[in-house]
Amino acid sequence: MRLFIKTLERPLFVTVAKIQRENLKEGMKLAPERLRQLCLESELFECDAQAAALLSRRDYSIGQFKQRLKLKNFAENAIKEIVYKYKSKGLLDDQKYAAKVVNRLLLDKPSGKPFLIAALRRKLIPRELADATVDSLFQNEDAVALAIAALQKKWRQFSQFDVEEAKSKSYNYLSRRGFSYGAAKGAFEQLWQKKRDAQKEESED
């Protein structure tokens, strides 16, 4: 229920059980300490409601989650308590969230380690966890194969140029995607060789 207090601009949110238990009635005077406690409980209730609404729509890193609640002007103590609550329930887990983000990027936008780490940092994942997550998920990945998958998205465009310009554009593109020089070189050489083989077959026909 909403509880309207003359000295407060906004109503407080109080459970019916609390109103009955503390015998809160219209027109009664509240001691400062009692009012302060009601305000804290009301803010915690509102913070919890906003948190539940946020998590019902999508996943968040803990940093993102805190940021969203801060933007709604909740106090640090309320945010800290709500974060602890949802971490305890397993609904806030940076390790699982980071792995999910990296796996999705590797599937949709094949990238190198620096690009993936930067993507996690933008989502407010701590640097140490971002590094560890990317290192762990890269153990079974072939960097050249990933670079080829990334370059395929631009290959029709780049392959129209002569070899040097195509190489320059390919290397620059893959560098922006976080791939090393070696991975970019391997990817370009394989795709360019396929182009040459296809041209050779056409000429022989």
N, C-alpha and C positions, 0 to 999 in steps of 0.2 A: 504494500500500500504506500501511497505517497503521504508524507507527513509534512504539513506546512508550518514553518516556524516564522514568527514575525520578524525576527532579527536576521533571517537568512534570505538571500535573493532566490535561491532554488529550493524546491522541496526535497526532503530526504526520502529514501526508499527503506521502508521498514517492514519486516514480516508481520503478518497478523498475529502469529504466536508471540512475538516480542511485545507487540502492543498490549496483548492480553496479559502476558507475564509481568510486565512492568507497570501495568494499569495506567497506560498513557491516555489522557483524556483532553478534550478540547478545553482550552482556557487555562490549563495548568502551567505553572512556572517550572522551568527546568534549571537545575544547578549547572554552572559552567562545565564542570567535569562530566556530568551526565550528557550534556549536549555535545561536548567534544567526542565522547564515545559513540554517540549516535551518528555523528558526522563521519567518523572513521569507518563504522560498519556500513553506512550508506555508500560511501565511496568504494569500499571493497566490493559491495554487491554490484554496483554499476560497472566497475572494472572487470569483474568476473563475467558479467553479461556481455560486455563488448568483446572480451577475449573469446568467449564461446562463439559469438557471431563471426569473428575473424577466422577462427579455425574451422568453422563449418563450411567456409567457402574455398579455402586453399591451405597448403602447408606454408610454414614460415620457419626461417632460422630464428634462434632465440634473439639475436640482435635485431632482426627485422620486427619481430613481435614486440619487443620492448619499445622500439622506435614508434610503432603505430600507436601503442598505448600512451606514450609520452605526448604524442601529437594531440591526444584527446585530453591532455592536462591532468592526468591522474598522478598522484603523488608517488614518489619512489618506493615508499614502503608498501603501498598497495600493489604496485607493479611487481615488486620482488615476491610478494606472497602469492600472487596469481601465477607468476612464472614457475615458482616452485610447485604449485598445485598441478599445473599441466605437464611439467617435466616428470613428476611422480606418476602421472597417468600414462606416460609414454607418448603424449601428443606433441611434445616439443623435444626434439632429439636432433642436435646439430650433426651428429655422425651419420645418421640415416638420411637426413635431409641433404647433406653434402654429396653422399653417394648417389642419391636419386638425381640430383642436378647434373653431376658428371656423366652418369650413364645416359641420361637424356641427351646431353650435348654430344656425346660420342656417337649416338645414334643419328641425331638430326643434323649436327654441324661438326663433323670430325675435326678435331683441333689438337694442338700440341699442349704440353704441360703448362707453359706460362699463360696461355690463353685461358685454360681451364681454371688455373689457380686465381687468375684475375676475375673470372666470372664468379667464383665462390666468394672472393673478397668483396665484390660489389653487393653480394647478398649478405654481407656482414658475418661471414664465417671467419673465425679466428685464423690467423695466418698459419699457425702450427698445424691445426686440423686440416686446413685447405691443402697444405703441402703433403701431409700424410695420406689424405684421401686420394689425391691424384696419383701419388707414387704407388699406392696399393692397387688402384684400378688399372694402372698402366703396366703392371707386371706381366700380364698376359696379352698385351696389345703390341702389334707390329707397327712401329712409327711410320715406316714407309707405306704400309697398306692404308693407314689412316690418312696420310698425306695424299695418296692417290684418290681415296674416297672424297676428300675435300676438294682436290683439284678438278675432279670430274665435273663438278658443278659449274666450273668456268672454262672447261676444256674446249668446248665448241667455239667459244669466243677467242681464246688464246691461240688455238691451233691454226687459226687463219693467218697468223703472222709468220714471218721467217723465223728460223730457229733461234737466233739471238734475241729477237724481241719477245718471242714466245717464252723463252727461258727467263728473261728479265721479269716479265709480267707474272709468270708462274711463281718464281722465287719470292717476289715482293708480296704476292697474295698469301702464299703459305707462311711467310714470315709474320705477317699480320695475324695469322691464325695460330701463331705460337709454335710452329714447327722449326726444327733445327735445320741448318744448311744441309746436313747429310740426308735428312729425310726428304727435304725439298728436291735435292739433286736426284735421289733415287726415284722419286715419284715422277719428276719431269722426264727423266731418261726412259723410264718404262713406257710412259704414255706416248712420248715422241717416237720411240721405236715401233710401237703398235701402229702409229700413223704411217710411218715409212713402210712397214710390212703390208699394210692395207693398200697403199699406193702402188707398191710393187706388184701385188696380186692383180690389181686393176689393169696395170700396164701389160701384164702377161696375157690377160684375157683378150 
